[in-house]
Amino acid sequence: MKKNPQTALIHAPRKAPQYISSIQPPLFRASTIIFNNTDTLFNRHWTDDYDYSYGTHGTPTTFTLGDSIAQIEGGQYCLLAPSGLSAINLVNSCFLSQGDEVWVADNIYGPNMEHLRNLETRYGIQVKVYNAIDTDTFQPSEKAKLLWLEAAGSVTLEFPDLSRLVKKAQANNILTALDNTWGAGLAFNAFDFGEDHLSVDMTVHALTKYPSGGGDILMGSVVTRDKELHHKLFRAHAIQGISVSGDDVAQVQRSLASMQLRYEHQSQSCLTLLDWLKQQPEFVQVLHPADTDNAGHENWKEICKQGHSAGLVSVIFDNNYKLQDIRNFCDSLKLFKLGFSWGGPVSLVMLYNLKEMRVLEHSHLKEGFLVRFCIGLEHPKDLIEDIQHALQNMKKLKNE
Ligand SMILES: *Cc1c(COP(=O)(O)O)cnc(C)c1O
């Protein structure tokens, strides 16, 4: 039947046959999902995985990426969120209620702390802070509901004793959530680690970083192994309308193939820089989990058995260098770009004032301004030269 042009423009004449396949899975862009008939409409179970009813509840495109992420991280189920922080918020909003206590490390990813402080003021959730490298400071009360973990910690890169923290949480019936962005599921298996085959309850991952790998996509995930926990999260995810763009998902899916190669390359480059950075007199401390002097190095060695250590390294400048010097240093870098995030092709630098970031004592950290380097895919020799040149420039400007 010949259609009117207006109809013909809307209804495509051809469908791909079932047997057609391609290297990358086909991309579904959907808000509406079309039901075959009223039977499927009335028998849909939108709270079940892989039941398709509406775009926000998942498409083959989002489920495919979710399955890959769950598999890489050693879990079973995965939910995608529009950013890493949104995935963190999903966990907090799903499991925390008025009167509950939540525990976070002092070195936790900053915006998570800010989000929790906001919940504290508005909804009466108590935020308790522990020292990532002193597990005795984790003293949960009966109201404790959730323990946030991060290995290694954002910015200062301490590696906590995950085994002791998880055991203590489990003994007290407290849910454990690990921000797994640093390890990316490649450095260690958060669902089976240590001598006792311990497991966290869920991992959150900023897919913005290594999985995307391009510095151009924002996305996050929450992975679980327990069906009941997953269903709680699935419901919270659905009723909050959290969803991601199919196009963004396809881009992350495409990048996954090279993730481990990039991760290992950036880990290796970072180790090359670490050796060099440690020899520079301008830095009083270099922070990296693989360094024997680093806080929690033994924990890292125990858990990251293959020696993976991601592409982050921080330095603390000698106290003689003031804020203006550090700014001159950062402004003199050419290959390292000034910006937040990591895991992309371009190396990044960011400066921090630790005094404004920590509430507890941090005696393992020297005084001074901190600069974090995120190693991209450039050749490490060029990166070293870039830092060398910027240090010279900083000192030249100081003496003028
Ligand atoms: C970047 C990051 C996040 C948040 O991810 P976004 O996608 O930028 O919101 C969370 N945790 C850690 C450790 C991160 O580095």
The ligand as an ORCA input file, in Angstrom:
! r2SCAN-3c Opt
* xyz 0 1
  C      34.647     12.243     39.265
  C      34.335     11.476     40.455
  C      33.020     11.303     40.881
  C      31.852     11.987     40.211
  O      31.725     11.753     38.865
  P      31.005     12.813     37.910
  O      30.605     12.017     36.739
  O      32.018     13.865     37.614
  O      29.830     13.367     38.668
  C      32.798     10.523     41.982
  N      33.804      9.952     42.668
  C      35.082     10.104     42.294
  C      36.151      9.440     43.085
  C      35.395     10.873     41.191
  O      36.666     11.030     40.844
*
